[in-house]
Each structure stands twice: as C-alpha cells, then as structure tokens.
Amino acid sequence: MNAELERRVLACPTLPSLPAVVLEVVRLCRSDESDLRKVADALASDPALTARVLRAANSASLAARGKVATLTRAVPLLGSKMVTAIALSFALVRGRRRDDGASGFDRAGFWRRAVFAALAGRTLAEGAAPSVDPEEAFIASLLQDLGMLALAEVFSADYGALCLRAGGDHEALVALERDDWGADHSDVSALLARSWHFPVLLQRAVGASHEGPATDVSPPEAQLIECVALSGRLADMWVAPGRAVPRAALEASCARMGFDPAILEVVMARMALAVPETSADFDIDLGGQAHVLEVLSEARRLLAVFGLAMVGPEPSVEGREALDRSLEFALACARRRRERLSLLLLSCDPSSPAGASLAPMVRRLVRSTDLVGAAGPGEVLVLLGGAELDGALAVARRLRESATCTLRLEVNVGVATCGPPGGQCHASRTRGALVEAVTSARPLGYGQVLALQDGGGVRREDLT
C-alpha cells in the first residue's frame, strides 16, 4: 500500500472504531500473563457486552457446567480468545452505521456477508483445522473485509460505483481496487488491525485473505489463513445462493485453499445451526428458515456438480466417500464444541425396487441441517446434531413407519449416540458398530429398531 493511501485511511474521521473498553479487553487478553479478573472488570463497564458474554457462557455447549451468573466465572470458562472474539465482533457489528442510500455502498449487505464469513471461518476451524483456534478464525474472518468500510468512507463518491461495477463478484472488486488505488481492501483491513494493535497472527490472516498463505508460514498460520480465505467464498453462497457458481471457478478455489468440496453441505448445515442465535446476538437479519433451505439446497446441487451427491437413486462410490468425509467433519466439530450427536443407519433389502427411494424419503423427513447419505446398497446413514438417544429413537421409529406406509418397504434402524458428556466422538468406530448390529439382526427379519448402548451392547427397541 502506498504511503498516501495509508495516510488518507488513518486520517479519515469516520473510520470504523472500537470502544475503549474493547481495546482494553484486547490488550489484556493478548498479554502473555493475562489477568482474567482484570478482563472481567473491564467488561463490567459495558452492560450490553456483559450480557453478551454471560449469554455465551450459558450456551448449550457449556450448559452442563451449571448456570453462570458472574463475569468472574464466565471469563475463565470461555477463555481469553473467545472473550476477545465476543468483544470485538459485538462492538463492531453493534456499532455499525446504517445505509444512508447516498453512497451506493450496501452497508447492510456488507455486514451480513461479514457475519456469515465469521460463522464459516469458525466452522472450518472446528472441523478441518485442528491447530486453529475457532474463535481466532471467527474474528479474522469477520475483520477480513473491514477495509471495504474504510474505502467507502475515504472514497465516498467513488467506492459505491466501483462495487456496482464489480456486480457482486468479490474477486472482481479486488481487481478493480488494485487498478484504481494500487491496493485492495484486505490491505486496508490489515492496516486497521495494526492500528488497533491486534495480534500479529490476526493481522497476517486478514491481510492474506485474498491471496492465501505464503510458502514460508508455519502450518498453523497457513491453516488459519486458508480458513479465512475460504470463509468469504462460503459467505457469498449465503448472501446470494441463487447465483450460479461456475464449476471451474469453484474447483480452482477449492484447490487453492485446500478445501475438500465433499464437506460443503455439512459446513453449510453447521453454519445454519448458528444462524438464529447469531442473528439475535448481533441484531442483524441473516434470513429465515426459507433462506436456510435455499442455501442448503444450493450446497447439495454443487455436490452433484462435483459428482459427490450423497442422496440419489444410484449412490456413487464418490458420494459414499463424500458422506464419510462429511461425517468425520461433523464429528470433529462436535468434539471441539463438546456436543452430543446421534447416528442412524437404515437398512433394507438391497434387491427391493423401493430401496432407491429410501434416502430421498429420509432427506425430506429429517431437519434440513441433519446429514443424510446413501451408505451402501440398501443403506442410509443419518447424522442428527444435538440429539440424545431417546430423541434419536423417536426419529428412527418415525422413519421406519414412513418407509413401511409410503414405500411399502421394511427397514431395520440402528441408533447410536456419541460425544460428550458420554465420551469422545469416534466416527468409524460408531458407524462400524451400527453396521454390525444391523447386519446381525437381518436373519430375524426387517422392521426392527436397535439401540447401541454406551457399554457396547445392543437393545432391541421393538420388533414387528
């Protein structure tokens, strides 16, 4: 970035800014010997931020630890990185300016995309980047395009027109910015991060969000940059799910960022689970259930484009492999978030003509955020997020009854739960146990619901 552009950005009086309390929280949390009691004291001066931190400490993933009513308990429970992420994101999004309609720059659209990118960055870190802290990925992904707001203020007469010329294409916008000013908004985002004295790793992740990691960075830093870089592309699918995505462009993006397209649906589904709470936290409209359905349908369409469809009349080897990788991703997320998951394996006579309709029927009957895929001839696997055994058994019985009534198809259903509080999530082990239980039950006929016990035993729930 040239010195003149840097001077104009830093001298702009209407730049995005952070409250003193948030800057103090960032300073305290980045210290090598951070005093969490001092962090709690700093947060206490902002009632709205205090309420947000307490709400996070009482979230579903931490609820088993009991009600959290004070900051002195909430801050150690969440940790300094999560507290930093909450403070930064809450202050920036809460303090956003509304559109005045004059500049042509869509601020509301910018913030929707930024929040979706933050959700994507956190989700990718949870499931695919074990060396990356999910909260660091969240805040870096949120901040990566903050330079757009700065450029819209510095070049108020021109930036809206530039965005219109780009036509919603983020990479085209980057190219136009570089042509006009010799730098793009990621460079400006990194400049703001430096001016706020953010950690160096965060500055680098923000600045490299359009280029990807350099060859000389450490593996953890490279993973963080890849999460941030890809988060914006996933956010675009949430902002404009109906826009056609050329296969060549998507393949190039996946290859450059090291992203496995097979996990696209499960990433979007995990993000969808967080949309209602995030929308309420930031007082921002992220779309309702219809929008979520549209996005997840688009993700499944793109999987089909790649030959990775997990539900169809003729399940491919590639589709079954995509299901395996998606399952591993979902369970990795559950381990990081200490969530409980349930797996269902539906099995029918593979020679039955009605068997081809089993997976599509299941897809229609379970939640849009549940993972469904053809696991093999006559087999359908379902991943239910946040479901305990009793709830999973109720779903299993409903699916079995629907198969009998609508498809005239008898099925066995194996059910298992995994993850905290009962223990770790082991995808291959749990799935293997399900297959063994369902296979061993076939000589007794179809129509059974079989529950796998934590101790390894099998309980036959009912037999028709």
matplotlib code that plots the C-alpha trace (Angstrom):
import matplotlib.pyplot as plt

x = [0.0, 1.4, 2.0, -0.6, -3.4, -2.3, -2.3, -5.8, -7.2, -5.7, -6.7, -10.3, -12.5, -15.4, -13.4, -14.9, -13.8, -13.7, -14.8, -12.1, -13.4, -13.0, -9.4, -8.6, -10.1, -8.0, -4.8, -5.4, -6.2, -3.2, -0.8, 1.4, 0.3, -3.3, -5.2, -8.7, -10.0, -8.9, -10.6, -13.8, -13.5, -13.0, -16.1, -18.2, -18.1, -20.3, -23.7, -24.6, -21.3, -21.5, -24.9, -23.4, -20.5, -22.8, -25.1, -22.2, -21.1, -24.6, -24.8, -25.9, -22.3, -21.4, -24.8, -23.7, -21.4, -24.2, -25.7, -23.1, -24.2, -21.0, -18.2, -15.6, -16.9, -17.8, -14.4, -12.2, -14.9, -14.8, -11.1, -9.3, -9.6, -13.4, -13.8, -11.7, -13.8, -17.1, -15.9, -14.6, -17.4, -20.1, -18.7, -18.1, -21.4, -23.4, -21.8, -22.3, -23.7, -26.9, -27.2, -28.0, -28.7, -26.4, -23.1, -24.3, -22.3, -24.6, -23.5, -26.3, -25.2, -21.6, -22.4, -24.5, -21.6, -19.1, -21.1, -21.6, -17.9, -17.2, -19.5, -17.8, -14.3, -15.2, -16.9, -14.0, -11.6, -13.7, -13.9, -10.9, -8.1, -7.2, -4.3, -6.5, -8.5, -12.1, -12.5, -9.4, -10.8, -14.2, -12.7, -10.2, -13.0, -15.2, -12.5, -11.1, -13.2, -13.3, -11.2, -14.3, -15.9, -12.8, -12.5, -16.2, -15.5, -12.3, -13.6, -17.2, -18.0, -16.4, -16.5, -20.2, -19.9, -16.8, -18.9, -21.7, -19.1, -18.0, -21.5, -21.3, -18.2, -15.7, -12.6, -13.6, -13.9, -10.4, -9.0, -10.8, -9.5, -5.9, -6.3, -7.6, -5.5, -2.7, -4.1, -7.2, -9.5, -7.6, -4.5, -6.6, -8.1, -4.6, -3.7, -6.7, -5.7, -2.2, -3.5, -5.7, -2.6, -4.2, -2.0, 0.4, -1.2, -4.6, -3.0, -1.4, -4.6, -6.7, -4.1, -3.7, -7.4, -7.4, -4.1, -3.9, -0.9, 2.7, 5.0, 7.1, 4.5, 4.0, 1.4, -1.0, -0.8, -1.4, -4.5, -5.8, -5.3, -7.0, -10.0, -10.3, -9.8, -12.4, -14.9, -15.6, -16.5, -18.8, -20.4, -21.1, -23.3, -25.3, -25.7, -26.7, -27.5, -29.3, -26.2, -24.7, -21.2, -19.1, -17.6, -14.2, -14.1, -15.2, -12.7, -9.9, -10.9, -11.1, -7.7, -6.0, -7.4, -7.0, -10.8, -12.5, -15.7, -17.2, -17.8, -19.6, -23.1, -22.1, -20.2, -23.3, -25.5, -23.3, -23.4, -27.2, -27.5, -25.8, -27.8, -30.7, -28.6, -26.1, -28.8, -30.2, -26.8, -25.9, -29.4, -28.9, -31.2, -29.5, -32.6, -35.2, -35.8, -36.7, -33.3, -31.5, -33.3, -32.3, -28.7, -28.5, -30.3, -27.6, -24.9, -26.4, -26.6, -23.0, -22.1, -24.0, -22.0, -18.8, -20.2, -20.4, -24.2, -24.9, -28.6, -29.8, -31.4, -27.9, -25.4, -21.9, -18.7, -17.7, -21.0, -20.4, -16.8, -18.2, -20.6, -17.6, -15.6, -18.7, -19.3, -15.7, -16.0, -19.3, -17.9, -14.7, -16.9, -18.8, -15.5, -14.4, -17.8, -18.5, -21.7, -23.7, -24.6, -26.7, -26.2, -29.0, -28.4, -31.4, -31.1, -33.5, -33.3, -30.9, -32.8, -36.1, -37.0, -38.3, -34.9, -33.8, -36.5, -35.4, -32.6, -34.7, -37.6, -35.4, -33.9, -37.5, -38.5, -35.5, -34.3, -32.6, -29.5, -29.2, -26.8, -28.2, -26.4, -26.6, -24.0, -24.2, -26.7, -29.9, -28.3, -28.9, -26.9, -28.3, -26.4, -28.6, -27.0, -27.6, -29.9, -29.8, -30.7, -34.4, -34.9, -32.9, -35.1, -38.2, -36.9, -35.9, -39.4, -40.9, -38.7, -39.3, -43.1, -42.9, -40.9, -43.5, -46.5, -45.3, -42.8, -44.1, -40.6, -39.5, -36.3, -34.1, -32.8, -29.7, -29.3, -26.2, -25.1, -21.6, -19.7, -19.8, -20.9, -20.6, -17.2, -15.4, -16.9, -15.4, -17.0, -15.5, -16.0, -19.6, -20.5, -18.8, -20.8, -24.0, -23.3, -22.5, -25.7, -28.0, -26.3, -26.6, -30.3, -31.2, -31.7, -34.5, -36.2, -36.8, -38.8, -36.5, -35.1, -31.9, -30.2, -26.5, -25.6, -22.6, -21.2, -21.3, -24.4, -27.5, -31.0, -33.9, -36.5, -39.3, -39.9, -42.8]
y = [0.0, 3.4, 6.0, 8.4, 5.9, 4.8, 8.4, 9.1, 6.0, 6.6, 10.3, 9.6, 10.8, 8.4, 5.2, 2.1, 2.5, 0.4, 1.5, 2.0, -1.0, -3.3, -2.1, -2.7, -6.2, -7.0, -5.6, -7.6, -10.8, -10.7, -10.4, -13.4, -13.3, -12.1, -11.5, -12.8, -10.9, -7.6, -8.7, -9.3, -5.9, -4.2, -6.0, -4.9, -1.3, -2.2, -3.7, -4.8, -6.5, -8.1, -9.6, -11.0, -12.7, -14.2, -15.5, -17.2, -18.7, -20.2, -21.5, -25.1, -26.4, -25.2, -25.6, -28.9, -26.9, -25.1, -21.6, -18.8, -15.6, -13.6, -12.3, -13.7, -17.2, -16.6, -15.2, -18.2, -20.6, -19.1, -18.3, -15.2, -16.0, -16.4, -13.3, -11.3, -12.6, -11.8, -8.3, -7.4, -8.8, -7.5, -3.9, -3.8, -5.2, -3.4, -0.1, -0.4, 2.6, 2.2, 2.9, 6.4, 5.5, 8.2, 6.5, 3.4, 1.2, -1.5, -1.5, -3.8, -6.3, -5.9, -6.8, -9.8, -11.1, -10.4, -12.3, -15.2, -15.2, -15.3, -18.3, -20.0, -19.4, -20.8, -23.8, -24.6, -24.3, -26.6, -29.4, -29.2, -27.2, -28.8, -26.4, -23.3, -21.7, -21.4, -18.0, -16.6, -17.9, -16.2, -12.8, -12.9, -13.9, -11.1, -8.5, -9.6, -7.1, -4.3, -2.3, -2.0, 0.2, 2.4, 2.7, 3.6, 6.5, 7.7, 7.5, 8.2, 9.4, 6.5, 3.3, 2.6, 2.9, 0.6, -2.1, -1.8, -2.3, -5.5, -6.8, -8.7, -10.5, -10.2, -11.1, -8.7, -6.0, -6.7, -6.4, -3.0, -1.7, -2.6, -0.9, 2.3, 2.6, 0.1, -1.9, -3.8, -3.8, -6.7, -4.4, -1.7, -4.3, -5.3, -1.6, -1.2, -4.3, -2.9, 0.5, -1.3, -3.3, -6.6, -9.8, -10.2, -13.5, -11.8, -9.0, -11.5, -13.6, -10.6, -9.2, -12.6, -13.3, -12.9, -14.4, -17.4, -18.4, -17.7, -20.7, -19.6, -19.5, -22.1, -24.9, -23.4, -19.9, -21.4, -23.2, -20.0, -18.1, -20.9, -20.8, -17.0, -17.0, -19.7, -18.2, -15.3, -17.7, -19.6, -16.4, -15.5, -18.6, -17.4, -13.8, -14.9, -18.6, -18.4, -17.0, -19.6, -20.8, -21.9, -25.4, -24.3, -21.3, -23.4, -26.2, -23.6, -22.1, -25.4, -26.5, -23.2, -23.2, -26.9, -27.3, -30.6, -29.9, -33.1, -31.4, -28.4, -29.5, -30.3, -27.0, -25.1, -27.1, -26.4, -22.7, -22.9, -24.2, -21.0, -18.5, -17.9, -17.2, -15.1, -13.1, -12.3, -11.6, -9.0, -7.7, -8.4, -10.1, -13.2, -14.7, -17.1, -20.8, -20.4, -18.8, -21.6, -24.2, -22.4, -22.3, -26.0, -26.9, -25.0, -26.8, -30.2, -29.0, -28.1, -31.5, -33.1, -30.9, -32.4, -35.9, -36.1, -36.3, -38.2, -38.8, -40.2, -43.3, -44.7, -43.8, -43.5, -44.5, -40.9, -40.0, -42.6, -41.2, -37.7, -39.0, -40.5, -37.2, -35.2, -37.4, -37.0, -33.3, -33.1, -35.3, -33.2, -30.1, -31.9, -32.8, -29.1, -27.9, -30.7, -31.6, -34.8, -36.4, -39.4, -41.7, -43.7, -46.4, -47.5, -50.9, -52.5, -55.4, -54.1, -56.0, -54.2, -51.6, -49.3, -49.2, -46.5, -44.1, -44.6, -41.9, -39.2, -40.0, -39.7, -36.4, -35.0, -36.1, -35.0, -31.5, -29.6, -29.4, -33.1, -35.0, -37.8, -40.0, -43.4, -45.5, -48.5, -50.8, -50.6, -48.5, -44.9, -43.0, -40.1, -37.7, -35.9, -33.0, -32.4, -35.4, -37.8, -41.4, -41.0, -38.3, -40.3, -43.4, -41.4, -40.2, -43.9, -45.1, -42.4, -43.1, -46.8, -46.3, -43.9, -46.4, -49.0, -46.8, -44.8, -47.0, -50.4, -51.1, -52.8, -51.5, -52.1, -49.0, -48.9, -46.0, -44.8, -41.7, -40.4, -37.5, -35.6, -36.0, -39.7, -39.6, -38.9, -39.0, -41.8, -41.8, -45.1, -47.0, -45.9, -46.5, -49.9, -50.9, -49.8, -51.8, -54.9, -54.5, -54.0, -56.8, -59.3, -58.5, -59.3, -63.0, -62.1, -60.0, -56.3, -53.8, -53.5, -50.5, -51.3, -49.0, -49.3, -48.9, -46.9, -50.1, -51.7, -53.8, -53.7, -53.2, -54.2, -51.4, -53.1, -55.9, -56.0]
z = [0.0, -0.9, 1.8, 0.5, 0.7, 4.2, 5.3, 4.0, 5.6, 9.0, 8.9, 8.0, 10.9, 10.1, 10.1, 11.9, 15.5, 18.7, 22.1, 24.8, 26.8, 23.8, 23.1, 26.8, 26.7, 23.6, 25.3, 28.4, 26.6, 24.3, 27.2, 27.9, 31.5, 31.1, 34.3, 33.7, 36.7, 35.2, 31.9, 33.9, 35.5, 32.1, 30.6, 33.6, 32.5, 29.4, 30.5, 26.9, 26.4, 29.8, 28.9, 25.7, 27.5, 30.1, 27.3, 25.6, 28.9, 29.3, 25.8, 25.1, 24.7, 28.2, 29.9, 31.6, 33.8, 35.5, 35.4, 35.0, 36.6, 37.0, 34.8, 37.2, 36.4, 32.8, 31.6, 32.8, 31.4, 28.0, 27.8, 26.6, 22.9, 23.0, 25.1, 22.6, 19.7, 21.5, 22.5, 19.0, 17.0, 19.3, 19.3, 15.5, 14.4, 17.2, 16.2, 12.5, 10.6, 8.7, 5.0, 4.0, 0.4, -1.0, -1.5, -3.3, -0.9, 0.7, 4.3, 5.4, 2.8, 3.9, 7.5, 6.5, 4.5, 7.2, 9.8, 7.5, 6.8, 10.6, 11.0, 8.1, 9.5, 12.9, 11.4, 9.1, 12.0, 14.2, 11.7, 9.4, 11.1, 14.5, 15.0, 14.6, 17.5, 16.2, 17.9, 16.1, 12.8, 13.7, 14.4, 11.5, 9.1, 10.4, 10.0, 6.7, 4.6, 7.1, 4.7, 2.4, 5.0, 5.2, 1.4, 1.3, 3.7, 2.2, -1.4, -0.6, -4.1, -6.0, -3.9, -4.3, -8.1, -8.0, -6.1, -8.7, -11.5, -9.8, -9.9, -6.6, -7.7, -4.8, -6.8, -9.5, -6.8, -5.5, -9.1, -9.6, -6.2, -7.2, -10.6, -9.0, -5.8, -6.0, -3.0, -2.2, 0.9, 2.6, 2.7, 4.3, 6.7, 7.8, 8.3, 10.6, 12.5, 13.0, 14.1, 16.8, 18.0, 17.2, 17.5, 14.5, 13.5, 13.2, 11.1, 8.7, 8.4, 7.5, 5.0, 3.2, 2.9, -0.9, -1.7, 0.6, 2.7, 1.6, 1.3, 4.3, 7.0, 9.7, 9.2, 11.9, 10.4, 6.9, 8.2, 9.7, 6.5, 4.5, 6.8, 6.5, 2.7, 2.1, 4.6, 2.2, -0.6, 1.6, 2.8, -0.8, -1.0, 1.9, 0.6, -2.9, -3.0, -6.4, -8.2, -10.5, -9.4, -12.3, -11.7, -12.9, -10.5, -7.6, -8.3, -8.6, -5.3, -3.5, -4.9, -4.0, -0.4, 0.2, 0.7, 0.2, -1.7, -0.3, 3.1, 1.6, 2.7, 6.3, 6.6, 5.5, 7.8, 10.8, 9.9, 9.6, 13.2, 14.4, 12.3, 14.7, 17.8, 15.8, 14.2, 17.7, 19.2, 16.6, 15.9, 12.2, 9.7, 8.4, 6.8, 8.0, 7.5, 3.9, 3.2, 5.1, 3.0, -0.2, 0.8, 1.8, -1.5, -3.4, -1.5, -2.5, -6.1, -6.1, -4.6, -7.5, -9.9, -8.4, -8.7, -4.9, -4.3, -1.2, -1.9, -5.2, -6.8, -7.7, -5.0, -6.4, -4.8, -4.7, -3.0, -0.3, 0.2, 0.5, 3.2, 5.1, 5.0, 5.9, 8.9, 10.1, 9.7, 11.7, 14.5, 14.6, 15.1, 17.9, 19.7, 19.6, 20.8, 23.3, 21.6, 21.6, 18.3, 17.2, 14.2, 12.5, 10.0, 8.0, 6.2, 3.8, 1.3, -1.4, -4.1, -3.4, -6.1, -3.4, -1.8, -4.2, -2.7, 0.9, 1.0, -0.7, 1.7, 4.7, 3.4, 3.2, 6.7, 8.9, 9.6, 6.8, 9.0, 9.5, 7.3, 5.1, 2.7, 0.9, 2.8, 0.5, -1.3, 0.7, 3.5, 4.5, 7.2, 9.1, 11.5, 14.0, 15.6, 19.3, 19.7, 22.7, 22.4, 23.3, 20.6, 18.1, 18.8, 18.2, 14.8, 14.0, 14.7, 12.6, 9.6, 9.9, 9.9, 7.0, 4.9, 5.7, 4.9, 2.0, 0.3, 1.4, 2.5, 5.7, 7.3, 10.3, 12.0, 14.2, 16.6, 18.4, 20.3, 20.7, 22.1, 25.4, 28.1, 27.5, 25.9, 22.6, 19.1, 17.0, 13.6, 12.2, 15.4, 16.0, 12.3, 12.4, 15.4, 13.8, 10.6, 12.7, 14.8, 11.8, 9.8, 12.6, 13.0, 9.4, 9.9, 12.3, 9.6, 8.9, 10.9, 14.0, 15.8, 17.5, 20.1, 20.8, 24.4, 25.7, 27.0, 23.6, 23.9, 21.6, 22.9, 20.5, 20.9, 19.1, 16.6, 14.2]

ax = plt.figure().add_subplot(projection="3d")
ax.plot(x, y, z, "-o")
ax.set_aspect("equal")
plt.show()
